[in-house]
């Protein structure tokens, strides 16, 4: 299992992640770092590319609507051909549970 990372200052992952996020992933010495971002404001591809650029192994996007995510397609915006990491969309309630755990867990538990 990997370590979960989240940047509350770039919660939607639409901006390039900074050096601090990259250093945290490098320092964790984890071969499978997960990164969480919320849906909205930019394409799925942009979020996942920003995650991949800092060394993330798996991208997790939290839906920003209470809807059946089985009906949501994480579509390519036409620029996703080079993405090499897997990514997934999780429901808003599941995402809330994950972020609640993240904010209450100790650093070693994450």
C-alpha positions as CSV (number, residue, x, y, z in Angstrom):
1,X,0.0,0.0,0.0
2,X,1.2,3.5,-0.6
3,X,1.2,6.8,1.3
4,X,-1.5,9.3,0.7
5,X,-0.6,12.9,-0.1
6,X,-2.9,15.9,-0.4
7,X,-2.3,19.7,-0.8
8,X,-5.1,21.7,0.7
9,X,-3.7,24.9,-0.9
10,X,-4.1,23.2,-4.3
11,X,-7.0,20.9,-3.5
12,X,-8.3,20.6,-7.0
13,X,-4.8,19.9,-8.5
14,X,-5.3,22.4,-11.3
15,X,-2.1,24.3,-10.6
16,X,1.3,22.7,-10.9
17,X,2.3,21.3,-7.5
18,X,5.2,23.0,-5.8
19,X,8.5,21.9,-4.7
20,X,7.2,21.2,-1.2
21,X,4.8,18.6,-2.5
22,X,7.5,17.0,-4.6
23,X,9.9,16.9,-1.6
24,X,7.3,15.4,0.6
25,X,6.8,12.6,-1.9
26,X,10.6,12.1,-2.3
27,X,11.1,12.2,1.5
28,X,8.4,9.6,2.1
29,X,10.6,7.0,0.3
30,X,7.4,5.4,-0.8
31,X,7.4,3.5,-4.1
32,X,3.6,3.9,-4.5
33,X,2.6,7.5,-3.5
34,X,-1.1,8.3,-3.9
35,X,-2.2,11.9,-4.4
36,X,-5.8,13.1,-3.8
37,X,-7.4,16.1,-5.5
38,X,-11.0,17.2,-5.9
39,X,-12.9,17.4,-9.1
40,X,-13.7,20.6,-10.9
41,X,-12.0,23.8,-12.3
42,X,-9.9,21.9,-14.9
43,X,-9.8,18.6,-16.8
44,X,-9.0,15.2,-15.3
45,X,-6.0,15.1,-17.5
46,X,-4.5,18.3,-16.2
47,X,-5.0,17.1,-12.5
48,X,-3.4,13.7,-13.2
49,X,-0.5,15.2,-15.2
50,X,0.3,17.7,-12.4
51,X,0.3,14.7,-10.0
52,X,2.5,12.6,-12.3
53,X,5.0,15.5,-12.7
54,X,5.8,15.4,-9.0
55,X,6.4,11.6,-8.9
56,X,2.9,10.3,-7.9
57,X,2.2,6.7,-8.8
58,X,-1.6,6.8,-8.5
59,X,-4.0,9.8,-8.8
60,X,-7.3,9.9,-7.0
61,X,-9.9,12.4,-7.9
62,X,-12.9,13.0,-5.5
63,X,-16.2,13.8,-7.2
64,X,-17.6,17.2,-6.3
65,X,-21.2,16.1,-6.8
66,X,-23.3,13.6,-5.0
67,X,-24.0,11.4,-8.0
68,X,-23.5,7.8,-9.1
69,X,-19.9,7.9,-10.3
70,X,-20.5,4.8,-12.4
71,X,-22.1,7.2,-14.9
72,X,-19.1,9.6,-14.9
73,X,-16.3,9.1,-17.5
74,X,-12.9,10.5,-16.7
75,X,-12.5,11.7,-20.3
76,X,-9.4,12.8,-22.1
77,X,-9.3,16.4,-23.0
78,X,-7.2,15.6,-26.1
79,X,-3.8,16.0,-24.3
80,X,-3.7,12.8,-22.2
81,X,-1.8,10.6,-24.6
82,X,1.4,10.8,-22.5
83,X,-0.1,10.1,-19.1
84,X,1.6,7.0,-17.6
85,X,0.0,6.7,-14.1
86,X,-3.3,5.2,-13.3
87,X,-6.1,7.4,-11.9
88,X,-9.5,6.9,-10.5
89,X,-12.6,8.8,-9.5
90,X,-14.2,8.2,-6.2
91,X,-17.6,9.4,-4.9
92,X,-18.1,12.5,-2.9
93,X,-19.1,10.6,0.3
94,X,-16.1,8.3,0.0
95,X,-13.8,11.3,-0.7
96,X,-15.1,13.0,2.4
97,X,-14.3,10.0,4.5
98,X,-10.8,9.8,3.0
99,X,-10.1,13.5,3.6
100,X,-11.5,13.3,7.1
101,X,-9.1,10.4,7.8
102,X,-6.2,12.3,6.2
103,X,-6.8,15.4,8.3
104,X,-7.1,13.4,11.6
105,X,-4.4,10.8,11.0
106,X,-0.9,11.2,12.3
107,X,1.8,11.7,9.7
108,X,3.0,8.1,10.3
109,X,-0.5,6.7,9.8
110,X,-0.8,8.4,6.4
